[in-house]
Every structure is written in C-alpha cells, then in structure tokens.
Amino acid sequence: MAESPRMPIENRASDSPEGPKPTQDRELQNFRYVVASVNDSALAVWTDLWNELRGNAQGEMATGNAEGFQPACGWPEFLEKFWLLKHYLDYLHRFCKP
C-alpha cells in the first residue's frame, strides 16, 4: 500500500478557529474575486437603471409627452435599485481603501 504524501504543516487544519493563514497571493486573488463580484452587481443595477431612464426619456421625446418619468418597474423597485447601486459602490470604495 502506497503512503499518501504528507502535506506541509501550513496546509494542515489547525486548532485555531481561523484555520491556516492563506498566502499573500491567495489573499490578493480572493480580494479580486470579491471586487469583481460586487462590481458585476453594481454594473448590472446601473444597466437596469440606464435602460429604464433611456427608454422612457426617448419615448417621451418622440411623443412630445413631457409629463414626467414613470419607471416601468414602479417607483419602489426603481428607488431600491438606486439604493443597491449606492450600496455596491460604497462597499467597493471601502474595500479598496488602504
């Protein structure tokens, strides 16, 4: 029966609740994954809002109806998307500060 290769002590489970400390390269990679995920969410919300504003504004200009903007999804959901966008961008800002 072949022996399994021994893992370096750094890669073994430790008694500390935090577990083994990741390398700096791994921490940077994790940082990039988190930033990319939050950024993707922020950009998706921004795209929804932009399409909502652009489509409605173009329709009002074409028809001459300038009574005001009414989002198709309704004001509560539209304002929630703005809040989410602010939350995502604030999080990115705090996360990236030294």
C-alpha positions as a printed Julia matrix, in Angstrom:
98×3 Matrix{Float64}:
   0.0    0.0     0.0
   1.45   3.37   -1.02
   1.75   6.09    1.55
  -0.04   9.31    0.84
   2.31  12.27    0.56
   2.47  14.41    3.66
   1.05  17.89    3.43
   3.17  20.81    4.57
   2.29  21.97    8.06
   0.94  25.26    6.68
  -1.75  23.42    4.68
  -2.98  21.21    7.51
  -6.0   22.01    9.59
  -5.01  23.81   12.73
  -6.55  24.1    16.15
  -7.25  27.8    15.64
 -10.8   28.68   14.56
  -9.43  30.7    11.65
  -7.59  27.78   10.08
  -4.34  28.12    8.18
  -3.45  31.62    7.02
  -3.65  31.99    3.23
  -0.64  33.26    1.32
  -0.49  36.86    0.18
  -1.07  35.76   -3.4
  -4.19  33.86   -2.36
  -5.45  36.84   -0.33
  -4.98  39.08   -3.37
  -6.79  36.59   -5.57
  -9.68  36.42   -3.08
  -9.75  40.23   -2.99
 -10.01  40.33   -6.78
 -12.89  37.81   -6.76
 -14.86  39.83   -4.22
 -14.24  43.11   -6.03
 -15.21  41.56   -9.36
 -18.44  40.14   -7.91
 -19.51  43.4    -6.27
 -18.54  45.34   -9.38
 -20.59  42.98  -11.59
 -23.61  43.52   -9.34
 -23.16  47.3    -9.42
 -22.85  47.33  -13.19
 -25.95  45.15  -13.6
 -28.01  47.53  -11.44
 -26.61  50.52  -13.3
 -27.54  48.9   -16.65
 -31.12  48.3   -15.45
 -31.45  51.91  -14.35
 -29.85  53.29  -17.5
 -32.13  51.25  -19.76
 -35.14  52.37  -17.73
 -34.19  56.04  -17.99
 -33.04  55.9   -21.61
 -36.08  54.04  -22.89
 -38.54  56.25  -21.07
 -36.79  59.51  -21.97
 -36.62  58.58  -25.67
 -40.31  57.66  -25.68
 -41.28  60.96  -24.08
 -39.21  62.94  -26.56
 -40.66  61.09  -29.56
 -44.28  61.52  -28.44
 -43.88  65.02  -27.05
 -45.2   63.79  -23.68
 -43.11  65.5   -21.02
 -45.36  64.94  -18.01
 -42.69  63.15  -16.05
 -40.77  59.99  -15.73
 -42.62  56.86  -14.57
 -40.43  53.75  -14.34
 -41.97  50.61  -15.8
 -40.97  48.63  -12.7
 -42.62  51.19  -10.38
 -41.04  53.78   -8.11
 -40.35  51.47   -5.13
 -38.31  49.0    -7.19
 -36.6   51.77   -9.16
 -35.52  53.55   -5.96
 -34.4   50.24   -4.46
 -32.12  49.72   -7.48
 -30.6   53.16   -6.91
 -30.04  52.26   -3.25
 -28.41  48.96   -4.22
 -26.13  50.72   -6.67
 -25.04  53.16   -3.96
 -24.5   50.28   -1.53
 -22.37  48.31   -4.0
 -20.25  51.3    -4.94
 -19.78  52.35   -1.29
 -18.71  48.82   -0.44
 -16.18  48.79   -3.28
 -14.87  52.15   -2.14
 -14.39  50.98    1.48
 -12.96  47.65    0.39
 -10.34  49.24   -1.84
  -9.16  51.88    0.63
  -5.86  51.13    2.39
